[in-house]
Amino acid sequence: MGEKKTPLRKCIGCNEMKDKKELIRIVRNPEGEIKVDPVGKMSGRGAYICKSLKCFDSAVKAKRLEKAFKSKIPDEIYDSLRVNIPNE
């Protein structure tokens, strides 16, 4: 049998295509809560970002998460997401 292909996703911080496993998924669930999806299986609208604060900060500055989720995101949520991003 052939090898399974790893799906590619685009980082909203640097706009580079990378393996899904290398990225962190941030999800807005049907109730409107925004959180980090460590497993990648939560239901809802997802956006992917690299495991670096540099990409996260550029995504916040350009409001790319708000564009991806089509909703306003409070600063408290950005602060709680920043805690879950490792500094690589």
C-alpha positions, 0 to 999 in steps of 0.5 A: 500500500502507498503512503498516506499523504499529509494534508496541507493547510495555509498558515494565516500568519505567514501564508505558507502551505505546511503539513497540517500536523505542523500547525495549530488549529484555532476553532470557532465552534457553533456556540461562538467560542474561540479556542485552540483545538489540540486534536484537530477534530473539534466541530466548527470553523477552523484556522491554522497558524504556525507554532510561532509567536511571530506568525501569531502576532502578524495574524493578530495585527492584520486581523486575519483571525477576525476575517477567517471567523467573520466575527469580532474577537475580544482582546481576552481571547487573543491573550488566552490563545497566545498562552497556548502558542509555543515560542519557537 
